Amino acid sequence: MRLLGSTKYNGKEMTITDSREFLTHKDLGIDTNYYGGNIKRIGVTSNKGVYLLLDE
């Protein structure tokens, strides 16, 4: 699993529209305090194992 802290991956600018579905911390077994507790949703992209961290 790769959790992107940047919006670029393999030279492509990733945006929220690249997310196919959204998961929660619980879905992936990630502590809710991960990344300072700022992450509210995790976006699944079409790139296998690549997720976008989304705050609200």
C-alpha positions, 0 to 999 in steps of 0.5 A: 500500500502506498499512502500519497502525501503528494498529489503526483504519482508517476508524473501524473497529477492525482485529484479527488476525481481519481478516487473510485471509492472512499474508505475509512481508517477502520477499513484499512486498519489505520490508526485514527491519529495517523498523519496527525489525525487530519485524514478523514477519508482514504480514496482508492485509485485505479492504480493498484495499492495507491491511495489518496489521503483526504482531509475535510 
